[in-house]
Amino acid sequence: MLHQLRFVIAGLVIILVNQAVTFAVSAAVPTALRPAGSTRYALVQNETQRDIGLPFTWESTGLSTSVTIPAGKTADVMVFFCGVANPGGNYINVRAKIGSQLLLPNFGGDGLDFATGSTAAESHCVNFHKTNVSEGTKTVKIDWLAGDTNPKLFSRSMIVILNIH
């Protein structure tokens, strides 16, 4: 009888230790983490040279993709953009949009400073995000704005990640 009781007590100790470890691990999750969901990816790239048309006017970089957020769901959208930029001695700003909404950071709609001052082609990357984007099929795209008629973009790529929850 004492032998069987030891097994029951040992089993209870294992269950209690397991519960304590599970609680400690779940309590250690930072509150800044978004809710877990299903993940979807979209990848787009374009190697051709993109010249600025009109200075100080937002134009398409030639990168866009369509994504669908299922009915009754929202998504956290992350966009990673890289390209080789030659600002022609001036500047190039970029911004990301999903539908008509700007992703962050966007500095009041002026996008991010992507490349400034150089007259050489250099590789640059920026990241954008927006939480709780509503359901539906939407276009994700990167736009650019340049401060002169000389800037160029080459070898552009965009990775879109959706955390749907």
Phi, psi and omega in degrees: 000314179298324179297316179293323180295325178297321178294320179295315180295318179298319178297317178295320178297317179298316179297315181295319178296317179300316178297319180295318179294316179300316179296317181296320180291315181291330178288340183274356180286123181298144181290343180286344180290136178287158179300143179293145178205193175274148185248135175232149183233149170224138183232132179221140175214158180208124184269341188291153179289137177244116179264150177290139177271292180242129177293151176065023178233130178293130179229163177282141174278356184087010178244119173204156177208153179263135177231152180237127174257120186300156179303137179080004181242163169235167181220145167267125186250129176237132180235128178245120184238133175226151177193163174264121186241140170235100183286001176062032180086357181244236181214159171227127172252149175230155175215156178245143179228147166238114190063233178262000183271134175280139173275161180267153349285150179222355175046059177068027180092357181273003178069200179248144174293110185268316179207139183220136166080329186288152172248011177248154177282126181225148179279134179222152177221148175218158181236144178227160179204157172206132180263157173054047175284134186287168182299161175124171176265126186224156176263130174256131181211161176249129175249159177224155180223130181237155184266012181196179180267002181267335188301149180220149172238139177230166169040059182273143174216148180222131174244126179247128177239128176248129170256102186266125179218000000 
